[in-house]
Amino acid sequence: MKSDYQALILEQKDQVLNIKMNRPDRLNALNPQMVSELREVFQSLYFDRSVRVVVLEGAGRAFCAGLDLKDSSENRGRRSVEQGLDNQRSIAEIYVAMRRCPQPIISLVQGAASGGGFALALASDIRILSEDARMNAAFIRIGLSSCDMGVSYFLPRMVGMSLASEYMLTGRFISAQRAMDIGLANRVVHGSEMRKEADGFVEDMLHATPLGLRLTKDGLNIAVDVAGLEAAMAIEDRNQILTANDPNFAEGIAAFFEKRKPNYS
């Protein structure tokens, strides 16, 4: 994987990739450079077997304040409708790639997670929030619709239509504690404890076989939109037969009975 990114800092340790958005002076707002790099990284993960878990975070005091409005306003007047749509899709593809990549994504959210930053948190599989985290669908507060960057897909599925309507129609901020209360956050901890909390999730995830972990995320993605119980169970049946015939299955069983960490090939 490339290492010469300008807006991101990438660090891979063993099978865990840490992605840090690195524009702290702009609260990690999404400018074209960061958009391009995030899209490229998440798209490249689809066939990457060396990475099993991804941790996404922001440098400084904010996770991601959304689209860089200063950059956007400078370029908007010069774009045609077609160019505007291409730009919109170039950002939207980040979130599609996040859900399509088979690795679980753990987001560490501190400070502001607004607009596109809110969508980054929603597109993740696990959300660990600091006590000062604040998230909102900021789009509607700047003259746009809150139905953007997958928020209208993710949020109702996580918290229900009524709560999604409340936050998308008003653009109100969701505090860390409120996010925990409504099931939007997996954990709320002091900022200094977020990494430790993430490490615990990573350790547990790595007890799964590589194929088992990938197919579990895949199965969850399908089950969210599946037509009914039998369709969901058909995917489950497929996944269990595939994993049971994977050579790592025997190592997983042995590690379980021997009460040790598995050593997967």
Buried (B, 14 or more C-beta within 10 A) or exposed (E): EEEEBEBBBBEBEEBBBBBBBBBEEBBBBBBBBBBBBBBBBBBBBEEBEEBBBBBBBBBBBBBBBBBBBEBBEEEEEEEEEEEEEEBEEEBBBBBBBBBBBBBBBBBBBBBBBBBBBBBBBBBBBBBBBBEBBBBBBBBBBEEEEBBBBBBBBBBBEBBEEEBBBBBBEEBBBBBBEBBBEBEBBBBBBEBEBBBEBBEEBBEEBBBBBBBBBBBBBBBEBBBEEBEEEEEBEEBBEBBEEBBEEBEBBEBBEEBEEEEEEBEBE
